[in-house]
Amino acid sequence: MTGTPVRPTSPELGKGRPVFVIGLDGATFDLLLPWMDEQRLPHLAAIFRKSAHGQLRSTIPPVTAPAWASFQTGKNPGKHGLFHFTRYQQGTYETPLVDASSIRSRTIWQILSDHGKRVGIINVPLTYPPRPVNGFMISGMLTPEPAKGFYPPELYHELTSQVGDYEIFVPVRTRDYLGVRDFVKAVTRLAEKRAQAALYMLSREKWDFFMVHFQSSDILQHSLWSHLDPGHPDFLTNDHQERECVMGFYERLDELIGDLVQQMDQKGILVVMSDHGFGPALRRVYLNSWLLNQGLMAASWGSARRRAIQLAESLVRSVDVLKIRRRIIKPRSRSERLVNHLTRDMLIDWDRTKAFALSGPFFGRVYVNCRGREARGIVEPGTQIEALRDEIAEALLELRDPDTDAKVIKNVFRREDIYHGGLLETMPDLVVEPTDGYMIATAFRGEKLVEPVPRFMTGTHRMHGILMLRGEPFPENTQIENAQITDVAPTILHLMGVPIPSDMDGRALHKAMAPSYLSEHPIQYEEASVSTAAEGGDAYSAEETENVRERLRGLGYLG
């Protein structure tokens, strides 16, 4: 750490610039740069040319919940406590949903509020329930219904009277019955409503910090990546006019970004960023089925029950084959939920299970069934756990796709190798990174270990998102190297004249700043404040919990 520790009351502080952040969930330069070169995204292209820019490395795993929590706190998951949208509870096999209070550290908007800065936040994930801030907050994708997501609460009626209904989410699986064109219209309308809300709030008063987040890009890419990426094997088989329709979403989003940037304080700093990147999803690996086949997990069902499960599942899947799903099964119908329960939530014989994978998409989260830690643990802590972790990691790295003979696992990490902090013990014993093109799933799929992804899912998360920083401290059209999502919060604090808490893992991106700016604005730190955040878990009713879980399943985030 470099810089001078100071107290918040230092007279040198508080002279920073306003900062405006646009979050484009899942955005990747793999798509954006070619489109900029083709003049299809003129507003983003102009920002790119006038900014310092580069890839932004996400968290491990590159999932919305831990990534945006790391953005909010400047800390790794071992400090803020989030690995996924559900949280591990020692001593039980239950996985309750996370919420804003699950983040066990102060967030950037709390820090800014404490320093007297006026903040406005719209739609950022992991902000429900909205907390009091010096300004306003409209919470994001985990909000069960729009009216509950506003601070102060009366802002809901004010905003809706000005811009109409406020929407939170479009389920990915609505593509199944809407079709591509109407699905794109729905996702575009969601982005337009978000921009309308932001434009109204920008006109309402001046803000020191303002952030608007667009979930639409992530929703669309999960379902229609095959229409966007020329490298996807299905790209050329998709209808050209449908591909252009999907591309039209980004052209409209670019226009909305142009409208927003036009309204920002011209003396301010513009940050355009994403939480992770994206790539093709082709096949998925059933991690718990693999553990079962390895003899590391034991199931409490017999052959008759297994046949019944396979029959129930095949009946629902046959609807897709007959191509009448759109008419008779809306997203997450009761019959689908039944199959989901049978194939993922069936009873495990914990008294004979050595390891298990909790629900989590894209990357795997494996826990050892440790005696004294888990409710019915059988593996002795110490050398037995270490030997088992080595055994699992070595075997997974040798796992091959039975249909293609390709290796399906890229890396297996021990938690202490990638995380640190007071909440390290809540992280998985092993984190499993699949090979590009593969996803991890935790459902049981009969005898299958690897199979193609469902039809509604063509894109998955990758490690590198985007970052563009435009404003006087940043030389135009320069490259940022090795930026991480934890670096964004301390960078913003520095730009706003607020000292950086000493316990942040990220560092202000000083190498991207002009030397003359740094000489006049040295990076300064303050002692970290102790967080009083609770573990969360009480934000939802039973009905709201199921509704939010259905939303996450529709994105492929649970299963």
C-alpha positions as CSV (number, residue, x, y, z in Angstrom):
1,M,0.0,0.0,0.0
2,T,1.3,3.4,-0.9
3,G,-0.1,6.8,0.2
4,T,-0.6,8.8,3.3
5,P,-3.0,7.6,6.0
6,V,-5.4,10.5,7.0
7,R,-8.5,11.0,9.0
8,P,-11.8,11.7,7.3
9,T,-11.7,15.3,8.6
10,S,-8.6,16.2,6.7
11,P,-9.0,19.6,5.0
12,E,-7.3,18.2,1.8
13,L,-10.2,15.8,1.3
14,G,-13.7,16.4,-0.2
15,K,-12.4,18.2,-3.3
16,G,-12.9,15.4,-5.6
17,R,-15.0,15.1,-8.8
18,P,-18.4,13.7,-9.2
19,V,-18.5,10.1,-10.6
20,F,-21.1,8.6,-12.9
21,V,-21.0,4.8,-13.2
22,I,-22.8,2.8,-16.0
23,G,-22.9,-0.9,-15.2
24,L,-23.5,-3.2,-18.3
25,D,-23.9,-6.6,-16.8
26,G,-21.9,-9.3,-18.6
27,A,-20.5,-6.9,-21.2
28,T,-17.4,-8.1,-23.0
29,F,-15.0,-6.4,-25.4
30,D,-15.1,-9.6,-27.5
31,L,-18.5,-8.3,-28.8
32,L,-18.3,-4.6,-28.3
33,L,-15.0,-3.8,-30.0
34,P,-15.9,-5.3,-33.4
35,W,-19.3,-3.5,-33.3
36,M,-17.5,-0.3,-32.4
37,D,-15.2,-0.7,-35.4
38,E,-18.3,-1.3,-37.6
39,Q,-19.8,2.0,-36.3
40,R,-22.8,0.2,-34.8
41,L,-22.2,1.6,-31.3
42,P,-21.1,5.2,-31.9
43,H,-21.6,6.4,-28.3
44,L,-19.7,3.5,-26.7
45,A,-17.0,4.0,-29.4
46,A,-16.6,7.7,-28.5
47,I,-16.3,6.8,-24.8
48,F,-13.7,4.1,-25.6
49,R,-11.6,6.5,-27.7
50,K,-11.6,9.2,-25.0
51,S,-11.0,6.9,-22.1
52,A,-8.4,4.7,-20.4
53,H,-9.7,1.2,-20.9
54,G,-9.0,-2.4,-20.5
55,Q,-10.4,-5.8,-19.4
56,L,-11.7,-6.0,-15.8
57,R,-11.0,-9.3,-14.1
58,S,-13.9,-10.6,-12.1
59,T,-14.1,-12.6,-9.0
60,I,-13.7,-16.4,-8.8
61,P,-16.4,-17.4,-9.6
62,P,-17.4,-14.7,-12.2
63,V,-20.9,-14.6,-10.9
64,T,-23.2,-11.6,-10.4
65,A,-23.5,-11.9,-6.6
66,P,-19.9,-12.1,-5.6
67,A,-18.7,-9.9,-8.4
68,W,-21.0,-6.9,-7.6
69,A,-20.4,-7.5,-3.9
70,S,-16.6,-7.1,-4.6
71,F,-17.3,-4.0,-6.6
72,Q,-19.4,-2.5,-3.7
73,T,-16.7,-3.3,-1.1
74,G,-13.4,-3.4,-2.8
75,K,-12.9,-6.8,-1.2
76,N,-12.5,-10.5,-2.1
77,P,-15.3,-13.0,-1.2
78,G,-13.3,-14.1,1.8
79,K,-14.0,-10.7,3.4
80,H,-17.5,-9.8,2.2
81,G,-18.8,-13.4,2.4
82,L,-20.6,-14.0,-0.9
83,F,-19.8,-16.8,-3.3
84,H,-23.2,-17.2,-4.9
85,F,-26.9,-16.1,-4.7
86,T,-27.3,-18.6,-1.9
87,R,-25.1,-18.8,1.2
88,Y,-23.5,-21.7,2.9
89,Q,-24.6,-22.3,6.5
90,Q,-22.2,-24.3,8.7
91,G,-24.0,-27.0,10.6
92,T,-26.8,-27.4,8.1
93,Y,-27.2,-28.3,4.4
94,E,-29.7,-25.5,3.8
95,T,-28.8,-22.7,1.4
96,P,-30.9,-19.6,2.0
97,L,-30.9,-16.7,-0.4
98,V,-28.5,-13.8,0.2
99,D,-29.5,-10.2,0.3
100,A,-27.9,-6.9,0.8
101,S,-27.3,-7.5,4.5
102,S,-25.3,-10.6,3.7
103,I,-22.5,-8.4,2.5
104,R,-20.3,-8.3,5.6
105,S,-18.5,-5.1,4.8
106,R,-19.2,-1.5,4.3
107,T,-20.2,-0.6,0.7
108,I,-18.9,2.2,-1.4
109,W,-22.2,4.1,-1.0
110,Q,-22.1,3.7,2.8
111,I,-18.6,5.1,2.8
112,L,-19.5,8.0,0.5
113,S,-22.6,8.8,2.6
114,D,-20.5,8.8,5.7
115,H,-18.3,11.4,4.1
116,G,-21.2,13.6,3.2
117,K,-21.4,12.8,-0.5
118,R,-24.8,12.6,-2.2
119,V,-25.4,9.2,-3.8
120,G,-27.9,7.8,-6.2
121,I,-28.0,4.1,-7.0
122,I,-30.3,2.4,-9.5
123,N,-30.7,-1.4,-10.0
124,V,-27.3,-2.6,-8.7
125,P,-27.5,-6.3,-7.8
126,L,-27.2,-7.1,-4.1
127,T,-28.9,-3.9,-2.9
128,Y,-32.2,-5.4,-1.7
129,P,-33.5,-4.5,0.8
130,P,-32.3,-0.9,0.1
131,R,-30.4,0.6,3.0
132,P,-30.5,4.3,4.1
133,V,-28.0,6.4,2.2
134,N,-27.3,10.1,1.8
135,G,-29.5,10.2,-1.3
136,F,-31.5,7.5,-2.8
137,M,-31.3,3.8,-3.7
138,I,-33.5,1.7,-6.0
139,S,-32.5,-2.0,-5.5
140,G,-31.8,-4.5,-8.2
141,M,-32.5,-8.0,-9.5
142,L,-33.2,-9.8,-6.1
143,T,-36.0,-7.3,-5.3
144,P,-39.2,-9.4,-5.0
145,E,-41.5,-6.6,-6.2
146,P,-40.7,-3.0,-7.4
147,A,-42.5,-1.1,-4.7
148,K,-40.3,-2.7,-2.0
149,G,-37.0,-1.6,-3.6
150,F,-37.0,2.1,-3.0
151,Y,-35.2,4.3,-0.4
152,P,-36.7,6.6,0.6
153,P,-39.9,4.5,0.2
154,E,-42.0,7.5,-1.1
155,L,-39.7,7.8,-4.1
156,Y,-41.5,4.8,-5.7
157,H,-44.7,6.8,-6.2
158,E,-42.8,9.9,-7.3
159,L,-40.8,8.0,-9.9
160,T,-43.7,5.9,-11.3
161,S,-45.8,9.0,-11.6
162,Q,-43.1,10.4,-13.9
163,V,-41.9,7.4,-15.9
164,G,-44.7,4.9,-15.5
165,D,-44.3,1.3,-14.2
166,Y,-40.8,0.4,-12.9
167,E,-39.8,-3.1,-14.1
168,I,-37.0,-5.2,-12.5
169,F,-36.5,-8.3,-14.5
170,V,-37.4,-10.3,-17.7
171,P,-37.1,-14.0,-17.2
172,V,-34.6,-15.7,-19.6
173,R,-37.0,-18.5,-20.3
174,T,-39.8,-16.2,-21.6
175,R,-37.9,-16.6,-24.9
176,D,-39.4,-20.2,-25.0
177,Y,-42.9,-18.9,-25.6
178,L,-42.3,-15.3,-26.8
179,G,-39.9,-16.2,-29.5
180,V,-36.7,-14.3,-30.3
181,R,-38.2,-11.1,-31.6
182,D,-40.7,-10.5,-28.7
183,F,-38.1,-11.6,-26.2
184,V,-35.7,-8.9,-27.5
185,K,-38.5,-6.4,-27.4
186,A,-39.2,-7.2,-23.7
187,V,-35.5,-7.0,-22.8
188,T,-35.1,-3.7,-24.7
189,R,-38.2,-2.3,-23.0
190,L,-36.5,-3.2,-19.6
191,A,-33.4,-1.2,-20.6
192,E,-35.5,1.7,-21.8
193,K,-37.4,1.9,-18.5
194,R,-34.1,1.8,-16.6
195,A,-32.7,4.6,-18.6
196,Q,-35.9,6.7,-18.2
197,A,-35.7,6.3,-14.4
198,A,-32.0,7.3,-14.4
199,L,-32.7,10.4,-16.6
200,Y,-35.4,11.5,-14.3
201,M,-33.3,11.1,-11.2
202,L,-30.3,12.9,-12.9
203,S,-32.6,15.8,-13.6
204,R,-33.9,15.9,-10.1
205,E,-30.7,17.2,-8.4
206,K,-26.9,17.2,-8.6
207,W,-25.3,14.0,-7.3
208,D,-21.7,13.4,-6.2
209,F,-22.0,9.7,-7.1
210,F,-24.6,8.3,-9.5
211,M,-24.8,4.7,-10.8
212,V,-27.3,2.9,-13.0
213,H,-27.0,-0.8,-13.8
214,F,-28.4,-2.6,-16.9
215,Q,-29.2,-6.2,-16.2
216,S,-30.7,-6.6,-19.7
217,S,-27.4,-7.4,-21.4
218,D,-26.8,-10.4,-19.2
219,I,-30.3,-11.7,-19.6
220,L,-30.1,-11.4,-23.4
221,Q,-26.7,-13.0,-23.6
222,H,-27.6,-16.0,-21.6
223,S,-30.4,-16.8,-24.0
224,L,-29.2,-15.5,-27.3
225,W,-25.4,-15.6,-27.3
226,S,-25.6,-18.0,-30.2
227,H,-27.1,-15.1,-32.2
228,L,-24.3,-12.7,-31.3
229,D,-21.0,-14.6,-31.3
230,P,-19.7,-15.7,-34.8
231,G,-17.6,-18.3,-33.0
232,H,-20.7,-20.1,-31.6
233,P,-21.4,-23.3,-33.6
234,D,-25.1,-22.3,-34.0
235,F,-24.4,-18.7,-35.2
236,L,-24.8,-19.3,-38.9
237,T,-27.8,-21.6,-38.6
238,N,-29.8,-18.8,-36.8
239,D,-32.0,-16.7,-39.0
240,H,-30.1,-13.6,-40.3
241,Q,-33.0,-11.3,-39.6
242,E,-33.3,-12.6,-36.0
243,R,-29.6,-12.0,-35.5
244,E,-30.1,-8.4,-36.7
245,C,-33.0,-8.1,-34.3
246,V,-30.8,-9.2,-31.4
247,M,-28.1,-6.8,-32.5
248,G,-30.7,-4.1,-32.4
249,F,-30.9,-4.4,-28.7
250,Y,-27.2,-3.2,-28.4
251,E,-27.8,-0.4,-30.8
252,R,-30.7,0.8,-28.7
253,L,-28.7,0.4,-25.5
254,D,-25.9,2.4,-27.1
255,E,-28.4,5.2,-27.7
256,L,-29.6,5.1,-24.1
257,I,-26.0,5.3,-22.9
258,G,-25.6,8.4,-25.1
259,D,-28.6,10.0,-23.6
260,L,-27.4,9.3,-20.1
261,V,-23.8,10.6,-20.7
262,Q,-25.2,13.8,-22.2
263,Q,-26.9,14.5,-18.9
264,M,-23.9,13.9,-16.6
265,D,-21.8,16.7,-15.1
266,Q,-19.2,17.5,-17.7
267,K,-16.6,18.0,-15.0
268,G,-17.3,14.5,-13.7
269,I,-15.7,11.1,-14.2
270,L,-17.5,8.5,-16.3
271,V,-17.0,4.8,-15.5
272,V,-18.4,2.2,-17.8
273,M,-17.9,-1.4,-16.5
274,S,-19.2,-4.9,-16.3
275,D,-19.0,-7.5,-13.6
276,H,-17.8,-10.3,-15.8
277,G,-17.4,-11.3,-19.4
278,F,-19.3,-13.8,-21.5
279,G,-18.8,-16.7,-23.9
280,P,-20.6,-19.7,-25.4
281,A,-22.3,-22.3,-23.2
282,L,-22.3,-25.6,-25.1
283,R,-22.4,-28.4,-22.5
284,R,-22.8,-28.9,-18.8
285,V,-21.2,-31.2,-16.3
286,Y,-23.2,-32.7,-13.5
287,L,-20.9,-32.4,-10.5
288,N,-23.0,-34.2,-7.9
289,S,-23.5,-37.1,-10.3
290,W,-19.8,-37.3,-10.8
291,L,-19.3,-37.4,-7.0
292,L,-21.9,-40.1,-6.8
293,N,-20.1,-42.2,-9.4
294,Q,-16.8,-41.7,-7.7
295,G,-18.2,-43.1,-4.5
296,L,-17.8,-39.8,-2.7
297,M,-21.5,-39.2,-2.3
298,A,-24.2,-41.7,-1.4
299,A,-27.8,-41.6,-2.4
300,S,-30.8,-42.9,-0.4
301,W,-32.9,-44.0,-3.4
302,G,-33.0,-47.4,-5.0
303,S,-33.3,-48.5,-8.6
304,A,-37.1,-48.3,-8.7
305,R,-37.0,-44.6,-7.5
306,R,-34.3,-43.8,-10.0
307,R,-36.4,-45.2,-12.9
308,A,-39.4,-43.2,-11.7
309,I,-37.3,-40.0,-11.6
310,Q,-36.0,-40.6,-15.1
311,L,-39.5,-41.3,-16.4
312,A,-40.9,-38.1,-14.8
313,E,-38.1,-36.1,-16.2
314,S,-38.4,-37.6,-19.7
315,L,-42.1,-36.7,-19.8
316,V,-41.5,-33.0,-19.2
317,R,-38.5,-32.9,-21.6
318,S,-40.5,-34.6,-24.3
319,V,-42.6,-31.4,-24.5
320,D,-39.5,-29.7,-25.9
321,V,-39.0,-32.4,-28.5
322,L,-42.7,-32.1,-29.7
323,K,-42.1,-28.3,-29.9
324,I,-45.4,-27.4,-28.1
325,R,-43.8,-26.1,-25.0
326,R,-44.6,-22.5,-25.7
327,R,-48.3,-23.2,-25.7
328,I,-48.7,-25.5,-22.7
329,I,-45.8,-24.9,-20.3
330,K,-45.0,-21.3,-19.2
331,P,-41.6,-20.8,-17.5
332,R,-41.1,-22.9,-14.4
333,S,-44.5,-24.6,-14.4
334,R,-45.5,-26.9,-11.5
335,S,-44.5,-30.0,-13.5
336,E,-41.1,-28.6,-14.2
337,R,-40.6,-27.7,-10.5
338,L,-41.5,-31.3,-9.6
339,V,-38.9,-32.6,-11.9
340,N,-36.4,-30.0,-10.5
341,H,-37.1,-31.3,-7.0
342,L,-36.8,-34.9,-8.0
343,T,-33.5,-34.4,-10.0
344,R,-31.7,-32.0,-7.7
345,D,-33.2,-32.0,-4.3
346,M,-33.6,-35.7,-3.8
347,L,-32.4,-37.0,-0.5
348,I,-28.7,-37.6,-0.1
349,D,-27.5,-40.2,2.5
350,W,-25.3,-37.8,4.4
351,D,-24.0,-40.5,6.8
352,R,-22.2,-42.1,3.8
353,T,-21.3,-38.9,1.9
354,K,-17.8,-37.5,1.9
355,A,-18.3,-34.5,-0.4
356,F,-21.1,-32.6,-2.0
357,A,-21.6,-29.7,-4.4
358,L,-24.0,-26.9,-3.4
359,S,-26.1,-25.3,-6.1
360,G,-24.1,-22.8,-8.1
361,P,-23.8,-22.2,-11.8
362,F,-20.8,-21.9,-14.1
363,F,-18.2,-22.8,-11.4
364,G,-18.6,-25.6,-8.9
365,R,-18.7,-25.2,-5.1
366,V,-17.6,-28.4,-3.4
367,Y,-17.6,-28.9,0.4
368,V,-16.2,-31.8,2.3
369,N,-18.7,-33.4,4.7
370,C,-16.5,-32.6,7.6
371,R,-17.2,-34.0,11.1
372,G,-17.9,-31.3,13.6
373,R,-18.6,-28.7,10.9
374,E,-21.5,-30.2,8.9
375,A,-24.6,-31.5,10.6
376,R,-23.8,-35.2,9.7
377,G,-20.2,-34.9,8.7
378,I,-18.1,-38.1,8.4
379,V,-14.6,-36.9,7.2
380,E,-12.2,-36.1,10.0
381,P,-10.7,-32.6,9.9
382,G,-7.0,-32.3,9.2
383,T,-5.1,-34.9,7.2
384,Q,-8.3,-36.7,6.0
385,I,-9.8,-33.5,4.5
386,E,-6.5,-32.6,2.9
387,A,-6.1,-36.0,1.3
388,L,-9.7,-35.9,0.1
389,R,-9.3,-32.5,-1.5
390,D,-6.2,-33.7,-3.3
391,E,-8.1,-36.8,-4.5
392,I,-11.1,-34.8,-5.8
393,A,-9.0,-32.2,-7.5
394,E,-6.7,-34.7,-9.3
395,A,-9.7,-36.8,-10.5
396,L,-11.7,-33.8,-11.7
397,L,-8.7,-32.5,-13.8
398,E,-8.7,-35.8,-15.6
399,L,-12.4,-35.8,-16.3
400,R,-13.3,-36.0,-20.0
401,D,-16.4,-35.5,-21.9
402,P,-17.6,-39.0,-22.9
403,D,-18.9,-37.8,-26.2
404,T,-16.0,-35.7,-27.3
405,D,-13.1,-36.8,-25.1
406,A,-12.4,-33.1,-24.3
407,K,-11.2,-32.2,-20.9
408,V,-14.1,-30.5,-19.1
409,I,-12.3,-29.0,-16.0
410,K,-9.8,-26.2,-16.4
411,N,-8.8,-25.6,-12.7
412,V,-9.6,-26.8,-9.2
413,F,-8.8,-24.2,-6.5
414,R,-8.4,-24.7,-2.8
415,R,-10.2,-21.9,-1.1
416,E,-7.2,-20.6,0.8
417,D,-5.3,-20.2,-2.5
418,I,-7.8,-17.7,-3.9
419,Y,-9.5,-16.1,-0.9
420,H,-8.5,-14.6,2.4
421,G,-10.2,-12.8,5.3
422,G,-12.4,-13.4,8.2
423,L,-15.1,-15.3,6.2
424,L,-12.7,-17.7,4.5
425,E,-14.3,-20.7,6.3
426,T,-17.6,-20.0,4.6
427,M,-16.1,-20.4,1.2
428,P,-16.1,-23.8,-0.6
429,D,-13.3,-26.3,0.2
430,L,-12.8,-26.6,-3.6
431,V,-13.8,-24.3,-6.4
432,V,-14.1,-26.0,-9.8
433,E,-13.6,-23.9,-13.0
434,P,-14.9,-25.6,-16.1
435,T,-13.2,-25.5,-19.5
436,D,-14.5,-22.8,-21.8
437,G,-17.8,-23.8,-23.3
438,Y,-18.8,-25.9,-20.3
439,M,-20.9,-25.1,-17.3
440,I,-21.2,-26.8,-13.9
441,A,-24.6,-28.1,-12.8
442,T,-25.6,-29.8,-9.5
443,A,-28.8,-31.6,-10.5
444,F,-28.9,-35.4,-10.9
445,R,-29.5,-36.4,-14.5
446,G,-29.8,-40.1,-14.3
447,E,-26.7,-41.8,-15.7
448,K,-25.5,-38.7,-17.5
449,L,-22.4,-36.8,-16.5
450,V,-22.1,-34.4,-19.4
451,E,-24.8,-33.3,-21.9
452,P,-25.7,-30.3,-24.1
453,V,-27.0,-27.2,-22.3
454,P,-30.8,-26.6,-22.4
455,R,-32.1,-24.9,-25.5
456,F,-32.8,-21.6,-23.6
457,M,-29.2,-21.3,-22.4
458,T,-26.5,-20.5,-25.0
459,G,-24.2,-18.1,-23.2
460,T,-22.3,-18.3,-19.9
461,H,-20.0,-16.2,-17.8
462,R,-16.3,-15.6,-18.4
463,M,-13.6,-14.0,-16.2
464,H,-13.0,-10.7,-17.9
465,G,-15.5,-7.9,-18.2
466,I,-14.9,-4.3,-19.4
467,L,-13.7,-1.1,-17.9
468,M,-13.6,2.4,-19.3
469,L,-12.6,5.5,-17.3
470,R,-13.2,8.9,-19.0
471,G,-12.3,12.2,-17.5
472,E,-9.5,14.6,-16.8
473,P,-7.3,12.3,-14.6
474,F,-7.2,9.7,-17.4
475,P,-5.2,10.2,-20.6
476,E,-7.4,9.5,-23.7
477,N,-7.2,6.2,-25.6
478,T,-4.8,4.5,-23.2
479,Q,-4.7,0.9,-22.0
480,I,-5.3,-0.2,-18.5
481,E,-3.5,-3.4,-17.5
482,N,-4.4,-6.0,-14.9
483,A,-7.4,-4.2,-13.4
484,Q,-9.6,-6.2,-11.1
485,I,-13.2,-5.6,-10.0
486,T,-12.0,-4.9,-6.4
487,D,-10.0,-2.0,-7.8
488,V,-13.0,0.0,-8.9
489,A,-14.3,1.1,-5.5
490,P,-10.9,2.5,-4.2
491,T,-10.4,4.2,-7.6
492,I,-13.8,5.9,-7.3
493,L,-13.2,6.9,-3.7
494,H,-9.8,8.5,-4.6
495,L,-11.4,10.4,-7.5
496,M,-14.0,11.7,-5.2
497,G,-11.6,12.9,-2.6
498,V,-12.5,10.3,0.0
499,P,-9.8,8.3,1.7
500,I,-9.6,4.6,0.9
501,P,-10.3,2.2,3.9
502,S,-7.1,0.3,4.6
503,D,-8.8,-3.1,4.6
504,M,-9.9,-3.0,0.9
505,D,-8.1,-5.5,-1.2
506,G,-8.4,-3.4,-4.4
507,R,-6.1,-0.5,-5.1
508,A,-6.8,2.8,-6.9
509,L,-5.8,2.4,-10.5
510,H,-3.0,5.0,-10.3
511,K,-1.1,3.7,-13.3
512,A,-4.0,4.8,-15.5
513,M,-3.9,8.3,-14.2
514,A,-1.9,11.2,-15.5
515,P,1.3,11.8,-13.3
516,S,0.3,15.5,-13.0
517,Y,-3.0,14.6,-11.5
518,L,-1.5,12.1,-9.1
519,S,1.1,14.7,-7.9
520,E,-1.7,17.1,-7.0
521,H,-4.0,14.4,-5.7
522,P,-2.0,11.8,-3.8
523,I,-3.8,8.6,-2.8
524,Q,-4.8,8.6,0.9
525,Y,-6.1,6.0,3.3
526,E,-8.0,5.8,6.5
527,E,-8.4,3.1,9.1
528,A,-11.1,0.6,8.3
529,S,-14.3,0.7,10.3
530,V,-15.7,-2.4,11.8
531,S,-18.7,-3.7,9.9
532,T,-21.9,-4.4,11.8
533,A,-23.7,-6.2,8.9
534,A,-25.7,-9.3,9.8
535,E,-25.7,-12.5,7.9
536,G,-29.0,-11.7,6.2
537,G,-31.7,-14.2,5.2
538,D,-34.8,-12.4,6.7
539,A,-35.5,-10.1,3.8
540,Y,-38.0,-12.4,2.0
541,S,-41.3,-14.1,2.9
542,A,-41.7,-17.7,1.9
543,E,-43.6,-16.7,-1.3
544,E,-41.0,-14.1,-2.2
545,T,-38.2,-16.6,-1.6
546,E,-39.7,-19.0,-4.1
547,N,-40.3,-16.2,-6.7
548,V,-36.7,-15.0,-6.4
549,R,-35.4,-18.5,-6.7
550,E,-37.5,-19.1,-9.8
551,R,-36.0,-15.9,-11.3
552,L,-32.5,-17.2,-10.6
553,R,-33.3,-20.7,-12.0
554,G,-34.5,-19.0,-15.1
555,L,-31.0,-17.5,-15.5
556,G,-29.4,-20.9,-14.9
557,Y,-28.1,-19.6,-11.6
558,L,-29.6,-22.4,-9.5
559,G,-29.4,-26.0,-10.6
